[in-house]
Amino acid sequence: MTATTAPLLRFITAGSVDDGKSTLIGRLLYDSKTLLTDQLDKLNRAAENGETPDFASLTDGLAAEREQGITIDVAYRYFATPKRKFIIADTPGHEQYTRNMVTGASTADAAIVLIDATRVDFSGSEPVLLPQTKRHSAILKLLGCPNIIVAVNKLDLLDFDETKYQAITEAYRKLAEQIGLRAQIHFLPISALKGDNIVNASSQTPWYQGLPLLPLLESLPVNRQNAADQAAHFPVQRVARQDGSSSDDFRGYQGRLEAGRLKTGDEIKVLPSGHTAKIAEIYNPNGKTESAEAGEVLTVTLDTDLDISRGNSIATADSPVAPEQQFQAALCWFDDIPLNLRRKYLLKHTTQTTPVKISAISYVWDVNTLSRVESADTLKLNDIGSVSLKTQQPIAAAPYEENHALGAFILIDEATNHTVAAGMIRKADQADSFEI
């Protein structure tokens, strides 16, 4: 299999501050020989001078990141091996930038959760993982990340102690069970700085029989939601008019086909109005076409004029998606100002924005105890909770786990215009040990 035929893998690094995420990516790029010449020369000069190469500098691109020694923004890097192409998102570990981590994780096929073995508390009967490790794992669960690699880092500082490595992996298995993590989980002992088990197997871990990181990434399956096989859903972003005064006025509905397939002659319905028509013509950036599938940017015309504007959706007549105004959702709160049930918020879902009332908070998840706080009356910065919402206008929504495009939304504070939360719509009967 070549890089041109292997499915592209998008993956992120997650974990707490100083777990070594940026260093890991820098080492991965260095050892796989995918750096630019000037970057490679800089690292080689450091090695020749007896200095430890600063691998983190390859991804911590902002001056503020280098000065503070923390990752703030999401840094994307692209590289390829003979077997696969990759897009890496180096996401922040600091709790303050959890919202940036959510951005990077929302499109990831896999996540590398780094655990700094030197910062795990071994004083009790079992190891205690850091709160950010728990929070990021919960977010990966919410976003449905299908593959997770738990990389236990800095084992060189513990003399590659197999006993402590096994204790950490067992602690993460218990965490995964408690939060209902359904991803395929792989465990890997590494030293990002020294390069152990990054590209090649390390002689320091003869007790580890699995693949090093890069071969493991090359072998991961990409089971992306097959949006093209779902019922068609086309949120209207813009109505294109060619000549408003002409008797044969052109009226095209523009946007991106988020799910399913459309073809000329299809019976469609408009949501939320329920009005019906047939597709007259379909245009993509290359011109007129007879059909299109999920992911394509289109202009669609209908055989009759209907009252359609931005925020409406075009769906095939047999689509099970129906307009809703009340639903349950999981929220990740991003704003310094806590959630206030009396404050005015806007909900942005696909191309539609509507006022929304958060009618109740079912519970907030306590990241430290892995329990639910059912008496909570607010959500604070970086809290994760379950809420009930009611929109002023109906939206064409679907559970997030069934359709990511129709199940995701953001909340905007009407007074400040800040994006205050990311939300994932839940099934009405959804319930598991974590219930997020």
Secondary structure, 3 states (H helix, E strand, C coil): CCCCCCCCEEEEEEECCCCCHHHHHHHHHHHCCCCCHHHHHHHHHHHHCCCCCCHHHHCCCCHHHHHHCCCCCCEEEEEECCCCEEEEEECCCCHHHHHHHHHHHCCCCEEEEEEEHHHCECCCCCCECCHHHHHHHHHHHHCCCCEEEEEEECHHHHCCCHHHHHHHHHHHHHHHHHHCCCCEEEEEECECCCCECCCCCCCCCCCCCCCCHHHHHHHCCCCCCCHHHCCCEEECCEEEECCCCCCCCCEEEEEECCECEEECCCEEEEECCCCEEEEEEEEECCEEECEEECCCEEEEEECCCCCCCCCCEEEECCCCCCEEEEEEEEEEECCCCCCCCCCCEEEEECCEEEEEEEEEEEEEEECCCCEEECCCCCCCCCCEEEEEEEEEEEEECCCCCCCHHHHEEEEEECCCCCEEEEEEECCCCCCCCCCC
